[in-house]
Amino acid sequence: MTTSTLPTVRVRPGDQPGDLGAVTRLHGVLYAREQNWDQTVEAYVASGLADFALARVTEGDAAGRLWIAEADGAVVGAIGLTRADDRTGQLRWFLVDPSVRGAGLGRRLLTEALDYARARGFRGVFLWTTAGLPASRHLYDQAGFRLTESRPVDKWGARLTEQRFDLRLT
């Protein structure tokens, strides 16, 4: 698919009814298809999103933010940044649908989240992911993240290598 045939994508705050379910579904569907993971990945994503949404009720923006990418009314990507502590943010729920990959949406979402982290005064950001996602790894490397931990895990119906990446902002 050429860039000229890609739909127009809008990035907006993830604060509308249905957003949490759409992000959870996108993770479940895409990771089942692309990585052969089972539905426990959806439970993991849903649990984290639920905690985040409840924290936003009491803490507002201090709890973090979620961004949604939409094309033709459908959720085609997401990224979140939550507060790990007063100086550190955690990047979460980063995913781009294959229908819009290759046009810079992943970079756009990552930039949005890191700009927010800097504006909040975070000194660093970390994320957990799994090995075997080369496009994501490329974006993390370009943004300056460094692999700081790697370990084998049995998760989501598969044997995976879980990885932590850290980025110093100051």
KALIN-V376791 format. One record per residue. N is the residue number from 1. RES is the residue in one letter. PHI is phi in radians with two decimals (* if undefined). PSI is psi in radians with two decimals (* if undefined). OMEGA is omega in radians with two decimals (NA if undefined). Layout:
N|RES|PHI|PSI|OMEGA  N|RES|PHI|PSI|OMEGA
This chain:
1|M|*|2.29|3.12  2|T|-1.50|2.78|-3.13  3|T|-1.03|-0.59|-3.11  4|S|-1.17|-0.34|3.13  5|T|-1.69|-0.05|3.11  6|L|-1.27|2.52|3.10  7|P|-1.22|2.78|3.05  8|T|-1.24|2.28|-3.11  9|V|-1.95|2.32|3.10  10|R|-1.95|2.33|3.06  11|V|-1.84|2.26|-3.09  12|R|-2.47|2.89|3.05  13|P|-1.08|2.51|3.14  14|G|-1.58|1.13|-3.05  15|D|-2.17|0.32|-3.13  16|Q|-1.77|2.63|3.06  17|P|-0.95|2.35|3.14  18|G|1.68|-0.28|-3.10  19|D|-1.08|-0.78|-3.10  20|L|-1.10|-0.74|3.10  21|G|-1.15|-0.67|-3.14  22|A|-1.16|-0.71|3.12  23|V|-1.16|-0.73|3.10  24|T|-1.07|-0.82|-3.14  25|R|-1.08|-0.78|-3.13  26|L|-1.02|-0.77|3.09  27|H|-1.07|-0.82|-3.11  28|G|-1.07|-0.85|-3.09  29|V|-1.17|-0.85|-3.07  30|L|-1.20|-0.74|-3.12  31|Y|-1.26|-0.50|3.02  32|A|-1.14|-0.78|-3.11  33|R|-1.24|-0.77|-3.00  34|E|-1.58|-0.50|-3.06  35|Q|-2.13|-0.08|-3.11  36|N|1.10|0.59|3.09  37|W|-1.46|2.69|-3.12  38|D|-1.56|-3.09|-3.02  39|Q|-1.27|-0.09|3.09  40|T|-1.17|-0.36|3.04  41|V|-1.13|-0.60|3.09  42|E|-1.15|-0.72|3.11  43|A|-1.08|-0.72|3.11  44|Y|-1.08|-0.85|-3.14  45|V|-1.13|-0.80|-3.11  46|A|-1.08|-0.70|3.14  47|S|-1.10|-0.81|3.12  48|G|-1.12|-0.72|3.12  49|L|-1.15|-0.66|3.11  50|A|-1.11|-0.79|3.10  51|D|-1.05|-0.74|3.13  52|F|-1.08|-0.85|-3.11  53|A|-1.08|-0.71|3.12  54|L|-1.19|-0.66|3.09  55|A|-1.13|-0.63|-3.14  56|R|-1.15|-0.50|3.11  57|V|-1.09|-0.74|-3.08  58|T|-1.64|-0.50|-3.02  59|E|-1.92|-0.20|-3.10  60|G|1.08|-2.47|-3.09  61|D|-1.08|-0.36|3.12  62|A|-1.08|-0.42|3.13  63|A|-1.33|-0.36|-3.12  64|G|2.18|-2.95|-3.13  65|R|-2.48|2.74|3.03  66|L|-2.19|2.37|3.06  67|W|-2.06|2.48|-3.14  68|I|-2.05|2.37|3.00  69|A|-1.82|2.24|-3.13  70|E|-2.15|2.49|3.00  71|A|-2.37|2.19|-3.14  72|D|0.89|0.68|3.09  73|G|1.42|-0.06|-3.13  74|A|-1.82|2.49|3.06  75|V|-1.30|2.11|-3.10  76|V|-2.11|0.10|3.11  77|G|-3.13|2.87|3.14  78|A|-2.83|2.78|2.97  79|I|-2.74|2.56|3.08  80|G|-2.32|2.72|3.02  81|L|-2.34|2.08|3.14  82|T|-1.98|2.79|3.12  83|R|-1.47|2.10|3.04  84|A|-1.49|-0.72|3.00  85|D|-2.73|-3.03|-3.04  86|D|-1.12|-0.33|-3.09  87|R|-2.04|-0.03|-2.99  88|T|-2.36|2.37|3.05  89|G|-1.90|2.71|3.06  90|Q|-2.05|2.17|3.07  91|L|-1.37|2.32|-3.07  92|R|-2.51|2.80|2.96  93|W|1.00|0.60|-3.10  94|F|-1.48|2.06|-3.08  95|L|-2.80|2.46|3.09  96|V|-2.27|2.26|3.12  97|D|-1.12|2.48|-3.14  98|P|-0.99|-0.47|-3.10  99|S|-1.14|-0.31|-3.12  100|V|-2.21|0.21|3.11  101|R|-1.28|2.66|3.07  102|G|1.60|0.04|-3.12  103|A|-1.99|0.22|3.08  104|G|1.60|0.11|-3.12  105|L|-1.15|-0.72|3.12  106|G|-1.04|-0.79|3.11  107|R|-1.10|-0.71|3.14  108|R|-1.09|-0.78|3.13  109|L|-1.15|-0.77|3.14  110|L|-1.09|-0.74|3.11  111|T|-1.07|-0.74|3.12  112|E|-1.02|-0.82|-3.12  113|A|-1.17|-0.74|-3.12  114|L|-1.24|-0.61|3.05  115|D|-1.08|-0.71|3.10  116|Y|-1.11|-0.75|3.13  117|A|-1.06|-0.75|3.11  118|R|-1.13|-0.75|3.14  119|A|-1.10|-0.56|3.10  120|R|-1.34|-0.18|-3.14  121|G|1.46|0.28|3.10  122|F|-1.13|2.47|3.09  123|R|-1.52|-0.33|-3.14  124|G|-2.79|2.86|3.09  125|V|-2.39|2.46|3.04  126|F|-2.28|2.88|3.07  127|L|-2.61|2.71|2.98  128|W|-1.96|2.39|3.11  129|T|-2.59|-2.97|3.07  130|T|-2.16|2.65|3.06  131|A|-1.13|2.73|3.08  132|G|1.64|0.30|3.07  133|L|-2.13|1.33|-2.97  134|P|-1.10|-0.61|-3.14  135|A|-1.15|-0.75|3.10  136|S|-1.12|-0.78|-3.14  137|R|-1.02|-0.71|3.12  138|H|-1.05|-0.76|3.13  139|L|-1.12|-0.73|3.14  140|Y|-1.11|-0.77|3.13  141|D|-1.06|-0.80|-3.14  142|Q|-1.09|-0.58|-3.13  143|A|-1.38|-0.18|3.11  144|G|1.77|0.09|3.07  145|F|-1.16|2.60|3.09  146|R|-2.20|2.39|3.07  147|L|-1.15|2.16|-3.10  148|T|-2.07|-0.24|-3.14  149|E|-2.73|2.52|3.12  150|S|-2.60|2.32|-3.12  151|R|-2.69|2.54|3.07  152|P|-1.33|2.46|3.11  153|V|-2.49|2.69|2.95  154|D|-1.81|1.94|-3.01  155|K|-2.63|2.49|3.03  156|W|1.00|0.57|3.09  157|G|1.36|0.33|-3.09  158|A|-2.54|2.79|2.99  159|R|-1.62|2.05|-3.01  160|L|-2.20|2.88|2.93  161|T|-1.91|1.93|3.12  162|E|-1.48|2.44|-3.07  163|Q|-2.33|2.48|3.03  164|R|-1.93|2.36|3.07  165|F|-2.11|2.46|3.13  166|D|-2.20|2.54|3.08  167|L|-2.29|2.17|3.03  168|R|-1.52|2.25|-3.13  169|L|-1.71|-0.35|-3.14  170|T|-2.20|*|NA
